[in-house]
Amino acid sequence: MKAIASQQFQESLVNQYREMIHQAIQESETDHKTRLNIGKLNAKLNIIVKAAAYDGLPGDLVDHLIDQALPMSRAA
């Protein structure tokens, strides 16, 4: 029973951080949503990474969530 509760808590925490990452990306977009303010995004993601480490989420998991959330760049 404890294992199920722990797993549900972990999933909830991952979902919370996924949402925080998406919000950081949205807040870092320009008005026309064509560019990202990389400095602003980096500062927000650094805070999220530190908070996730404090909450006990593995760094590689957080990196994976960030990689999934970032929009793909368009090569010319």
C-alpha positions as a Python dict, from the first residue, in 0.01 Angstrom:
ca = {
    (1, 'M'): (0, 0, 0),
    (2, 'K'): (285, 240, 84),
    (3, 'A'): (454, 161, -247),
    (4, 'I'): (141, 257, -442),
    (5, 'A'): (104, 581, -248),
    (6, 'S'): (472, 658, -303),
    (7, 'Q'): (442, 588, -675),
    (8, 'Q'): (132, 809, -701),
    (9, 'F'): (313, 1087, -517),
    (10, 'Q'): (611, 1054, -753),
    (11, 'E'): (381, 1069, -1059),
    (12, 'S'): (203, 1371, -917),
    (13, 'L'): (536, 1544, -854),
    (14, 'V'): (655, 1469, -1209),
    (15, 'N'): (331, 1610, -1351),
    (16, 'Q'): (370, 1920, -1136),
    (17, 'Y'): (723, 1979, -1264),
    (18, 'R'): (615, 1910, -1623),
    (19, 'E'): (356, 2186, -1586),
    (20, 'M'): (608, 2423, -1426),
    (21, 'I'): (846, 2369, -1719),
    (22, 'H'): (571, 2439, -1973),
    (23, 'Q'): (476, 2753, -1784),
    (24, 'A'): (839, 2871, -1780),
    (25, 'I'): (856, 2824, -2157),
    (26, 'Q'): (533, 3015, -2212),
    (27, 'E'): (649, 3299, -1989),
    (28, 'S'): (974, 3320, -2186),
    (29, 'E'): (808, 3354, -2527),
    (30, 'T'): (798, 3688, -2703),
    (31, 'D'): (467, 3863, -2758),
    (32, 'H'): (432, 3706, -3101),
    (33, 'K'): (538, 3361, -2978),
    (34, 'T'): (800, 3338, -3250),
    (35, 'R'): (1106, 3349, -3024),
    (36, 'L'): (1216, 3253, -2676),
    (37, 'N'): (1404, 3479, -2439),
    (38, 'I'): (1677, 3225, -2365),
    (39, 'G'): (1819, 3416, -2068),
    (40, 'K'): (1480, 3437, -1900),
    (41, 'L'): (1405, 3073, -1977),
    (42, 'N'): (1743, 2958, -1848),
    (43, 'A'): (1693, 3145, -1520),
    (44, 'K'): (1348, 2991, -1472),
    (45, 'L'): (1469, 2640, -1558),
    (46, 'N'): (1763, 2671, -1317),
    (47, 'I'): (1520, 2745, -1036),
    (48, 'I'): (1303, 2449, -1138),
    (49, 'V'): (1603, 2214, -1151),
    (50, 'K'): (1713, 2322, -802),
    (51, 'A'): (1361, 2281, -664),
    (52, 'A'): (1331, 1936, -823),
    (53, 'A'): (1660, 1827, -666),
    (54, 'Y'): (1534, 1951, -330),
    (55, 'D'): (1214, 1750, -381),
    (56, 'G'): (1419, 1440, -461),
    (57, 'L'): (1358, 1410, -835),
    (58, 'P'): (1658, 1271, -1025),
    (59, 'G'): (1837, 1524, -1242),
    (60, 'D'): (1818, 1304, -1550),
    (61, 'L'): (1440, 1286, -1515),
    (62, 'V'): (1412, 1664, -1494),
    (63, 'D'): (1645, 1701, -1795),
    (64, 'H'): (1421, 1461, -1986),
    (65, 'L'): (1110, 1662, -1896),
    (66, 'I'): (1281, 1980, -2016),
    (67, 'D'): (1392, 1816, -2340),
    (68, 'Q'): (1037, 1696, -2405),
    (69, 'A'): (889, 2039, -2340),
    (70, 'L'): (1125, 2254, -2545),
    (71, 'P'): (1002, 2338, -2892),
    (72, 'M'): (1211, 2200, -3172),
    (73, 'S'): (1424, 2461, -3343),
    (74, 'R'): (1368, 2507, -3712),
    (75, 'A'): (1682, 2466, -3916),
    (76, 'A'): (1695, 2687, -4222),
}
